[in-house]
Amino acid sequence: MQAFSKMGFLAHPKANSFPDLCIVSIAAVSAVFFLCFPSAAQPLSPSQSKALLRLQRLLEYPPPLAGWSNATAFCYLSPSPSLSISCSGGRVTELSIVGGASRPLSANFSSDSFFTTLSRLPDLTTLSLVSLGLRGPLPAKVNRFSSLQVLNLSSNYFSGVIPPEISSITSLQNLVLSRNSFNGTVPGLHPLTALLQLDLSGNRLGPDFPSLSSSLVTFLLNNNSFRDKLPDSLASLDHLQKLDLSSNQLNGWIPAFLFSLPSVQYLDLSENRLTGELPANLSCSNQLGYVDISNNLIVGGLPSCIQSNSSTRVVLSSGNCLNSGDFGFQHPSSYCNQGALAAVLPSANKISGSKSNLGLIFAIVGGVIAGAVLVGLLVFLIFKKLRPEDREANNIFSTPSAGKSLVQVASRSPAEARHMSHAIRIGTLGQTPYRVFSMEELEDATNSFDPSNLIEDSPQAQSYKGWLQDGCWVVIRHLKLRQKLSRRSLLQYMDIISKLRHHHLVSIVGHCIASGPDGGNTMDSVFLVSEHITNGNLRDHLGEWRNRDMMTWPQRVSAVIGVARGIQFLHTVTVPGITGNDLNIQNILLDQTLTAKVSNYNLPTLPNLKSNKGGSESPLTGTVDKGHLSSIGTVANGEKEDIYQLGLILLEIITGKSTGSRSELDSLRAKFQKILADNPANLKGLADPAIRGSFALNSLRTVVEVSLSCISKDPKQRPSIDDILWNLQYSVQVQDGWGSSENLSFQM
């Protein structure tokens, strides 16, 4: 009754005295009961209870649904991060389940039957089914939920096209289909006039850009296979705050209006093929706080509104051909000119499909394009005449040549093709397309596995250095299988391996599978071919003995940003992510451009079907056994361990010294914490003498604060990899602003 008094009911001056309670009539109590617990008056209908229990069976009894039975009062279950059910009028209106599935549901699962059962809950306004192993196509009957406002099916294994019927759910406000395997063209979403959030990231969608509703506030399309130009229709997104189109193959010029959309705060166009110059008079929205145009084919200078550094705007522009900004991390202009030529040429189907657009192109820049095409064709014919073998070597999907017994694999996925295409473009970094090698090629590369080329020899694996015919140094690692796998199963696993290609990883560039004694039905070993990085590790470039090549403060922070990007990729490339990696500073290698590359990372795992404890393990020897990973929580712990190791690397680039023992680390942590609390200017006393006088105090301070957060004794207090990247990038911007400013009051 005290609770009712606090809510305004039964406000009697003597509500705490027992005798006075007797004056409350049964009718009054009943009224209060019905007001406070309306669902109790209308319990969940039997048909909807049966539907929920059937969902439990179809989902193969995931942990969040453990304990459900015919006696479960679904509408009164306490909400938790993994399960939330809301009811109104005795009907389910919200259903949210977050699992920890590391593999798809069994082959018996039918997405059509699953959504048929879900349709027995027609009043749903929120449906969130995350990481439950859902597989198969998304059926058209998803449109049966006419009142649905939130649909979140992220981190599952849905495949095929997104059904066009989804555009008929006009009440949708949030649509999240990220981290699945959807492919093909996105249906027109312009009928969804109430849509505020659209997240299609981490799929295989493309190539055409989708049509959208102008109501969007958040639009995430990153990590797909879109190859279109950025459409003018984006100019109508007046409410857009966050736009992420990174890691696609978008081409053409960047529309200037993107930077001045009235509400835009976050703009990421990195890792595409965007070309041309940004106009010098470009204007930016006052709300714009983050811009990433890195790793494109942009030339010229940076406009003033994204050139100046401030505490309110972070701008990343490396990996282009700019003549301003972070000039030390730009390609020569020839690199972007060659890429731009290929990007601006229209495809045959678009030429035939749009005569008006073609006429407009010729009217404006016809002469320029015609000349460029002529020169390009002449260069292509000459190049083809002189080096015909390159066509076969650079064909990602080429079949084995005659006489070569190459193992065949399934066609590369669009996502992988995107990464490999990008790797081809940055040839100066020594990356090559992923391919399947023959044993003859590996024998040629290693001089028949001559002992003089042996780098590592252990019972689990042997590693050899090799030299490919195209002039690339590689490391060839011979691994045996822990268990016999069929050819199909092993090829599926190698298809996953082939996706481990990133600018900041020592990438695996190919493999060769050795047949078992039965001649081909089973395999007994695998050769993994990786990049060979010859410029030493990160610690080498901090020590006094490498004085001529010691890294400056901006170079050190840039290197760790690269490490963080590599870790971010490992944590998201598979479900669950690749965690618990060996991230000590000696395993961070630097290539000739001082680009940091993570080596000795773990390989993906497969479900451990032989163990009743569940979990997963790698089928290859010489890799970390993850049989203990039996829950998503353990995977999260692996992520936090990687964050901790990154913190130790940060401390070493700050001080120039290894952290040593646990007691030394605790002592250093205490010193930094005291200085930050008392007088941050004294941080210079703990910095590496080799970089003193070359850094901005606030840049150093930010990195110190990040490192201390990373090495927190409580894993829950350690930041996410996204937060780390944001702060490190901010540190770079502060440093750039300090270095270009005439006011050197902070110089030391």
Summary of the structure (lengths in Angstrom):
residues: 748
radius of gyration: 29.2
end to end distance: 67.0
largest distance: 104.6
contacts: 2328
relative contact order: 0.05
helix: 39%
strand: 18%
